[in-house]
């Protein structure tokens, strides 16, 4: 038979599956007696878990939402995953300090063997350098936006674009989803005045209150939030996954030297000193410049627009060199 602490953890895991359990089913799943089930339920209640008794022929139990946070029971893998997440996913938000305090609290209640494993997995989330540092996002703004998404309420806010000059009129949107991309938080929403989907930097939002009326949510193009955001940042309408401009070159570099810096490009080995690079960009000139950063000789495979872009970029660089 399991030890009491291990048995309580197993019992709690079953109750957290959001269904009613009869005492008999719990006893069978845990290989204990119905009397032991009743005692363990009482122990969990003493720890602060709200477990209600379900009426019926066989009776049963249900884990209800509590009004306060009871002691948590995690298995080893869950505790390690939580510790790693607290060290990494909150980077770039104003709740980073709260995450550090939460991790310290979690560590204090861990048994020595588990605390040792977590200490071995100390992770440092490296934020972007000063020139590309993502601004902190206010945790309260994230909560207010999340609340509007859940309630399906129209949001009104002032949005400061990259130019730094906010628009005269507030934006009115139907909020759909919050996403994180490269340490920045974005709101995906239907813009009522522009009748189109838009993405907004959350750190540039100044919310106006109160929220607007409730709305019936629209279906996001493609249905996948991550794919939609990737598409928009590639200059598409949110349904396509390809870059507007895509081309191929043969680089005079080994594939192993190119792959770490290729990001989402495709690198194919052609020999010890050559590789094929297939990549995309929002413009042909941008694509040519992306190839040039590898600082190596190359041949253009195609399409012709890429070769033209290299010629135009070469002439532009030559003019710049004469001026200097």
C-alpha positions as CSV (number, residue, x, y, z in Angstrom):
1,X,0.0,0.0,0.0
2,X,1.2,3.5,-0.8
3,X,2.5,5.8,2.0
4,X,-0.1,8.3,3.2
5,X,1.5,11.4,1.5
6,X,1.9,9.5,-1.8
7,X,-1.7,8.2,-1.5
8,X,-3.0,11.7,-0.9
9,X,-1.2,13.0,-4.0
10,X,-2.8,10.2,-6.1
11,X,-6.2,10.9,-4.6
12,X,-5.9,14.6,-5.3
13,X,-4.8,13.9,-8.9
14,X,-7.9,11.9,-9.5
15,X,-10.2,14.5,-8.0
16,X,-8.6,17.2,-10.2
17,X,-9.9,15.5,-13.4
18,X,-13.1,17.6,-13.0
19,X,-15.5,14.8,-12.6
20,X,-17.5,13.2,-9.7
21,X,-15.9,10.1,-8.2
22,X,-17.8,7.5,-6.1
23,X,-16.1,6.2,-3.0
24,X,-16.0,2.8,-4.5
25,X,-14.3,3.9,-7.7
26,X,-11.7,5.8,-5.8
27,X,-11.0,2.8,-3.5
28,X,-10.6,0.6,-6.6
29,X,-8.3,3.0,-8.4
30,X,-6.1,3.5,-5.3
31,X,-6.3,-0.1,-4.1
32,X,-7.5,0.9,-0.7
33,X,-10.7,0.5,1.4
34,X,-13.7,2.8,1.3
35,X,-12.9,3.7,4.9
36,X,-9.4,4.8,4.0
37,X,-10.9,6.9,1.2
38,X,-13.1,8.7,3.7
39,X,-10.1,9.3,6.0
40,X,-8.0,10.7,3.2
41,X,-10.8,12.9,2.0
42,X,-10.9,14.4,5.5
43,X,-7.2,14.9,5.5
44,X,-7.4,16.9,2.2
45,X,-10.2,19.0,3.7
46,X,-8.0,19.8,6.7
47,X,-5.3,20.9,4.3
48,X,-7.7,23.4,2.8
49,X,-9.1,21.6,-0.3
50,X,-12.9,22.1,-0.8
51,X,-14.2,18.6,-1.5
52,X,-17.9,18.4,-1.6
53,X,-20.0,15.2,-1.1
54,X,-22.1,14.2,-4.1
55,X,-25.5,12.8,-3.3
56,X,-26.8,9.8,-5.0
57,X,-27.2,6.0,-4.8
58,X,-23.5,5.4,-4.4
59,X,-22.4,8.8,-3.1
60,X,-19.2,10.4,-4.1
61,X,-16.9,13.3,-4.0
62,X,-16.1,16.4,-6.1
63,X,-13.2,18.9,-5.8
64,X,-14.6,22.4,-5.8
65,X,-12.9,25.7,-6.5
66,X,-11.6,27.2,-3.3
67,X,-11.7,30.7,-1.9
68,X,-8.1,30.6,-0.8
69,X,-5.0,28.8,-2.0
70,X,-4.4,25.5,-0.1
71,X,-1.1,23.7,0.2
72,X,-0.2,22.3,-3.2
73,X,0.7,18.7,-3.9
74,X,2.9,18.2,-7.0
75,X,4.6,15.1,-8.2
76,X,8.4,15.5,-9.0
77,X,8.0,16.2,-12.7
78,X,5.3,18.8,-12.1
79,X,7.3,20.6,-9.5
80,X,10.4,20.7,-11.7
81,X,8.3,21.9,-14.7
82,X,6.8,24.7,-12.5
83,X,10.3,25.8,-11.3
84,X,11.7,26.0,-14.8
85,X,8.6,27.9,-16.0
86,X,8.9,30.4,-13.2
87,X,12.5,31.1,-14.2
88,X,11.8,31.6,-17.9
89,X,8.3,32.5,-19.1
90,X,7.8,35.6,-17.1
91,X,10.8,37.4,-18.6
92,X,9.7,40.7,-20.1
93,X,6.8,41.3,-17.8
94,X,6.3,43.3,-14.6
95,X,5.4,40.1,-12.7
96,X,9.0,38.8,-13.0
97,X,9.7,39.7,-9.4
98,X,6.6,38.0,-8.2
99,X,7.7,34.9,-10.1
100,X,11.1,35.0,-8.3
101,X,9.3,35.1,-4.9
102,X,6.9,32.3,-5.9
103,X,9.9,30.1,-6.9
104,X,11.6,30.8,-3.5
105,X,8.3,29.9,-1.7
106,X,8.0,26.7,-3.8
107,X,11.6,25.7,-3.1
108,X,11.2,26.1,0.7
109,X,8.5,23.5,0.8
110,X,10.2,20.9,-1.4
111,X,11.8,17.8,0.1
112,X,15.6,17.9,0.0
113,X,15.9,15.4,-2.9
114,X,13.6,17.5,-5.1
115,X,15.1,20.8,-4.0
116,X,18.5,19.4,-5.1
117,X,17.1,18.5,-8.6
118,X,15.6,22.0,-9.0
119,X,18.8,23.6,-8.0
120,X,20.6,21.7,-10.7
121,X,18.1,23.1,-13.2
122,X,18.7,26.8,-12.4
123,X,17.9,28.6,-15.7
124,X,18.8,32.2,-16.6
125,X,16.4,33.8,-19.2
126,X,18.7,36.0,-21.2
127,X,16.8,39.1,-22.2
128,X,17.6,40.9,-25.5
129,X,20.5,43.4,-25.6
130,X,20.0,47.0,-24.7
131,X,19.3,48.0,-28.3
132,X,16.6,45.4,-28.8
133,X,15.3,45.0,-25.2
134,X,11.6,44.2,-25.0
135,X,9.9,46.7,-22.7
136,X,8.2,45.5,-19.6
137,X,4.5,44.7,-19.9
138,X,2.3,45.7,-17.0
139,X,0.8,42.6,-15.3
140,X,-2.4,44.5,-14.5
141,X,-2.9,45.4,-18.2
142,X,-2.4,41.7,-19.1
143,X,-5.1,40.8,-16.5
144,X,-7.5,43.5,-17.7
145,X,-7.1,42.4,-21.4
146,X,-7.5,38.7,-20.4
147,X,-10.6,39.6,-18.5
148,X,-12.1,41.3,-21.5
149,X,-11.2,38.4,-23.8
150,X,-12.9,35.9,-21.4
151,X,-16.0,38.2,-21.0
152,X,-16.1,38.9,-24.7
153,X,-16.3,42.7,-24.1
154,X,-15.2,45.4,-26.5
155,X,-11.9,47.0,-25.5
156,X,-11.1,50.7,-26.0
157,X,-7.6,51.9,-25.7
158,X,-5.0,54.5,-26.9
159,X,-2.3,52.8,-28.9
160,X,1.1,54.4,-29.3
161,X,2.6,53.1,-32.6
162,X,6.4,52.8,-33.3
163,X,6.4,56.4,-34.4
164,X,5.6,57.4,-30.8
165,X,2.6,59.6,-31.7
166,X,-0.7,58.1,-30.5
167,X,-3.8,58.4,-32.7
168,X,-6.4,61.1,-31.8
169,X,-9.2,58.6,-31.4
170,X,-9.1,55.5,-29.2
171,X,-9.0,52.1,-31.0
172,X,-12.1,49.9,-30.6
173,X,-11.5,46.2,-30.9
174,X,-13.0,42.8,-30.1
175,X,-10.1,41.1,-28.3
176,X,-9.4,37.6,-29.3
177,X,-6.1,36.3,-27.8
178,X,-2.9,37.3,-26.0
179,X,0.3,35.9,-27.5
180,X,4.0,36.1,-26.7
181,X,6.5,36.5,-29.5
182,X,10.2,37.1,-28.9
183,X,9.7,38.3,-25.3
184,X,6.9,40.8,-26.4
185,X,3.2,40.5,-25.6
186,X,0.7,41.1,-28.4
187,X,-3.1,41.3,-28.5
188,X,-4.8,39.8,-31.5
189,X,-8.1,41.5,-32.1
190,X,-10.7,42.5,-34.6
191,X,-10.4,46.2,-35.2
192,X,-14.0,47.6,-35.5
193,X,-13.0,50.8,-37.3
194,X,-10.8,49.1,-39.8
195,X,-12.9,46.0,-40.2
196,X,-9.9,43.8,-40.1
197,X,-7.7,41.7,-37.8
198,X,-4.9,43.5,-36.1
199,X,-2.0,42.8,-33.7
200,X,-1.2,45.3,-31.0
201,X,1.8,45.6,-28.7
202,X,0.4,45.3,-25.2
203,X,3.1,47.5,-23.7
204,X,1.9,50.3,-26.0
205,X,-1.8,50.1,-24.8
206,X,-3.4,52.6,-22.4
207,X,-6.8,51.1,-21.6
208,X,-9.9,53.2,-21.3
209,X,-12.7,52.3,-19.0
210,X,-15.3,51.0,-18.9
211,X,-15.2,48.3,-21.5
212,X,-17.7,48.3,-24.3
213,X,-20.6,46.0,-25.0
214,X,-20.4,42.2,-25.2
215,X,-19.8,40.7,-28.7
216,X,-20.1,37.5,-30.6
217,X,-16.5,36.4,-31.4
218,X,-15.4,36.0,-35.0
219,X,-13.5,33.0,-36.2
220,X,-9.8,33.8,-36.6
221,X,-8.5,33.2,-40.2
222,X,-7.1,29.7,-40.3
223,X,-8.3,29.0,-36.8
224,X,-4.8,28.7,-35.3
225,X,-3.5,31.7,-33.3
226,X,0.2,30.9,-33.5
227,X,0.0,30.3,-37.3
228,X,-2.0,33.5,-37.7
229,X,0.6,35.6,-35.8
230,X,3.5,34.0,-37.7
231,X,1.7,34.8,-41.0
232,X,1.0,38.4,-40.1
233,X,4.7,39.0,-39.1
234,X,5.6,37.6,-42.5
235,X,3.5,40.1,-44.3
236,X,0.6,37.8,-45.1
237,X,-3.2,38.1,-44.4
238,X,-3.0,35.6,-41.6
239,X,-4.0,32.5,-43.6
240,X,-0.7,31.8,-45.4
241,X,2.4,30.4,-43.8
242,X,4.9,31.4,-46.6
243,X,6.9,34.6,-46.8
244,X,5.8,37.0,-49.5
245,X,9.3,36.6,-51.1
246,X,11.2,33.3,-51.0
247,X,14.4,32.3,-52.8
248,X,17.3,29.9,-52.9
249,X,21.1,30.4,-53.0
250,X,24.1,28.1,-52.8
251,X,26.4,29.4,-50.1
252,X,30.1,28.7,-50.1
253,X,30.0,27.6,-46.5
254,X,29.4,24.2,-44.8
255,X,25.9,23.5,-43.6
256,X,27.1,23.2,-40.0
257,X,28.3,26.8,-40.0
258,X,25.1,28.2,-41.5
259,X,22.4,26.2,-39.6
260,X,22.9,27.9,-36.2
261,X,22.1,31.3,-37.7
262,X,19.5,30.3,-40.3
263,X,16.5,30.8,-38.0
264,X,13.5,29.4,-39.9
265,X,15.4,29.0,-43.2
266,X,16.1,25.6,-44.7
267,X,19.7,24.5,-44.9
268,X,20.7,21.5,-47.1
269,X,24.2,20.1,-47.2
270,X,25.7,19.9,-50.7
271,X,29.3,19.0,-49.7
272,X,32.0,19.8,-47.1
273,X,32.2,23.4,-48.2
274,X,28.8,24.2,-49.8
275,X,25.1,24.2,-48.8
276,X,21.8,25.2,-50.2
277,X,19.9,27.9,-48.3
278,X,16.1,28.4,-48.8
279,X,14.8,31.4,-47.0
280,X,12.1,34.1,-47.1
281,X,11.6,37.8,-46.3
282,X,9.0,40.5,-46.6
283,X,10.8,42.0,-49.7
284,X,13.3,40.9,-52.3
285,X,15.8,43.5,-51.1
286,X,15.4,42.2,-47.5
287,X,15.9,38.7,-48.8
288,X,19.1,39.7,-50.5
289,X,20.4,41.5,-47.4
290,X,19.7,38.4,-45.3
291,X,21.9,36.3,-47.6
292,X,24.6,38.9,-47.5
293,X,25.0,38.7,-43.7
294,X,26.6,35.2,-44.0
295,X,29.7,37.0,-45.5
296,X,30.5,34.3,-48.1
297,X,30.4,33.8,-51.8
298,X,27.2,32.4,-53.2
299,X,25.2,31.7,-56.4
300,X,21.6,32.6,-56.9
301,X,19.4,29.5,-57.7
302,X,16.2,31.6,-58.1
303,X,13.9,33.1,-58.7
304,X,14.9,36.0,-61.1
305,X,13.5,38.6,-58.7
306,X,16.2,37.7,-56.2
307,X,18.9,38.1,-58.7
308,X,17.5,41.5,-59.6
309,X,17.4,42.5,-56.0
310,X,21.1,41.6,-55.6
311,X,21.9,43.8,-58.5
312,X,19.9,46.8,-57.1
313,X,21.4,46.3,-53.7
314,X,24.9,46.1,-55.1
315,X,24.4,49.4,-57.0
316,X,23.0,51.0,-53.9
317,X,26.0,49.9,-51.8
318,X,28.4,51.1,-54.5
319,X,26.8,54.5,-54.4
320,X,27.1,54.6,-50.6
321,X,30.8,53.6,-50.8
322,X,31.5,56.5,-53.2
323,X,29.8,59.0,-50.9
324,X,31.9,57.9,-47.9
